[in-house]
Amino acid sequence: MTESLPVVAMPLSRAICPSLEWREQSASTNTELVANAPQLPDLAVIATDNQTAGRGRLDRVWSAAPGAALAVSVLVRHDASGNVEPRLLGWLPLLAGVAMTRAVRSLGADSIGLKWPNDVLAVTSEGERKLSGILTELTTDGVVIGAGLNLTMSHADLPVPTATSLALMGVPTDAALTDRALAAYLRELTALVAQWRATPQTRALAAIVEPELHTLGRAVRIDRPGLPVLLGTAVGLDDDGRLLVRSADAIDPVIAVAAGDVTHLRYE
């Protein structure tokens, strides 16, 4: 396992986001950023490669050995762009997934795609393996976008068999990997946030997200909180970024899914 760069370093990342606070250790970068959001500027960043109490979607635990994974949280302030339509906020988690997908690809990993809403997957000979996940939180000051990225984990280090890491994908694990990975993500995310603010049309946002979604056109199983399991084919996104699923239900053949745990099925 490679050693992380010193706290005073991270030159590539700081060149993109000057308001970067690097932590030697953090219980949760999202929790820390939410607590400090009132006094932080737009696109402030808290990041670490030693997160001790990370959280994923649906209250899952995100854990890794020190130095093995990157945890990064970014604040997108409401007041940086004036009034924002509520439906546009739902696109930020999707755009964050696109940003991480593009960043991982730029680092040299192949066969990378996005599972709705924002799990970054590597397509391997053994199936799809999760490389990164996104968790966003809405606050009175803005949206906090948290992301976790597996960096140097070996097979023995993986939290679950369906995960993978940049190292296992063949990305060189030199001493600058953490800074390169963080900078690649911040570069993509800040550019997409700028597009989100400048072009607030939902179809334009869908045109950014849909080409990266491996979920589209796939047979899926969706476990929805408090609702029956949904089986069908993912066919697109609606204006709120919800996943449109064509089911066998003749009464409601296309269902818009706002939240749920998606499984890509092997049959069509």
Secondary structure, 3 states (H helix, E strand, C coil): CCCCCCCCCCHHHHHHCCCEEEECCECCHHHHHHHHHHHCCCCCEEEECCECCEECHHHCEECCCCCCEEEEEEEEEHHHCCCCCHHHHCHHHHHHHHHHHHHHHHCCCCCEEEECCCEEEEEECCEEEEEEEEEEEECCCEEEEEEEEECCCCHHHCCCCCECCCCCCCCCCCCCHHHHHHHHHHHHHHHHHHHHHHCCCHHHHHHHHHHHECCCCCEEEEECCCCCCEEEEEEEECCCCCEEEEECCCCCCEEEECCCEEEECCCC
